[in-house]
C-alpha cells in the first residue's frame, strides 16, 4: 500500500495580518518569505505539508491551511 505525502494550501488574510513573522520563523518547510513591507507571503506553496503550525499559532487568525489530496511519497 502506497503512503501519501500530506499537502496543504495556505491562504493569508492580508488585512488581518500585523506582520509578526511567527509563520515565517517557525514554518518547518519554509513556505513563507517576507515581502518588502515585512508581511508574509506564500513563497513556496508546493512545500506545504498541511501541519497547520502557522494556522494554530497565528495571533491574528490571519492564516488558513486547507489539506489537499496527498501524493505518493515515491513520486
C-alpha positions as semicolon CSV with decimal commas, in nm:
position;residue;x (nm);y (nm);z (nm)
1;X;0,000;0,000;0,000
2;X;0,148;0,332;-0,106
3;X;0,171;0,605;0,155
4;X;0,066;0,958;0,072
5;X;0,257;1,276;0,147
6;X;0,033;1,539;0,305
7;X;-0,002;1,863;0,113
8;X;-0,169;2,189;0,200
9;X;-0,293;2,512;0,052
10;X;-0,216;2,826;0,254
11;X;-0,429;3,141;0,250
12;X;-0,314;3,460;0,426
13;X;-0,578;3,722;0,500
14;X;-0,357;4,024;0,444
15;X;-0,595;4,274;0,603
16;X;-0,586;4,076;0,932
17;X;-0,210;4,014;0,940
18;X;0,000;4,250;1,152
19;X;0,329;4,107;1,022
20;X;0,455;3,944;1,344
21;X;0,663;3,693;1,145
22;X;0,583;3,382;1,351
23;X;0,477;3,190;1,041
24;X;0,798;3,281;0,858
25;X;1,022;3,197;1,154
26;X;0,868;2,864;1,252
27;X;0,732;2,701;0,934
28;X;0,908;2,362;0,925
29;X;0,919;2,357;0,543
30;X;0,994;2,730;0,489
31;X;0,678;2,800;0,287
32;X;0,679;3,173;0,372
33;X;0,901;3,472;0,292
34;X;0,864;3,835;0,392
35;X;0,774;4,087;0,123
36;X;0,923;4,437;0,102
37;X;0,672;4,564;0,360
38;X;0,764;4,299;0,618
39;X;0,449;4,095;0,557
40;X;0,447;3,718;0,499
41;X;0,381;3,580;0,153
42;X;0,336;3,219;0,046
43;X;0,661;3,187;-0,150
44;X;0,677;2,807;-0,183
45;X;0,319;2,671;-0,175
46;X;0,432;2,334;-0,312
47;X;0,631;2,274;0,009
48;X;0,332;2,297;0,245
49;X;0,270;1,969;0,429
50;X;-0,052;2,084;0,600
51;X;0,095;2,066;0,950
52;X;-0,112;2,377;1,031
53;X;0,150;2,518;1,270
54;X;0,105;2,862;1,113
55;X;-0,275;2,847;1,136
56;X;-0,275;2,736;1,501
57;X;-0,016;2,989;1,617
58;X;-0,116;3,299;1,419
59;X;-0,221;3,554;1,683
60;X;-0,443;3,734;1,431
61;X;-0,621;3,427;1,288
62;X;-0,495;3,550;0,950
63;X;-0,388;3,211;0,809
64;X;-0,599;2,919;0,695
65;X;-0,449;2,591;0,576
66;X;-0,660;2,353;0,371
67;X;-0,543;1,995;0,338
68;X;-0,519;1,880;-0,024
69;X;-0,528;1,525;-0,157
70;X;-0,190;1,364;-0,091
71;X;0,058;1,245;-0,347
72;X;0,268;0,929;-0,346
73;X;0,584;0,975;-0,139
74;X;0,784;0,799;-0,409
75;X;0,662;1,040;-0,680
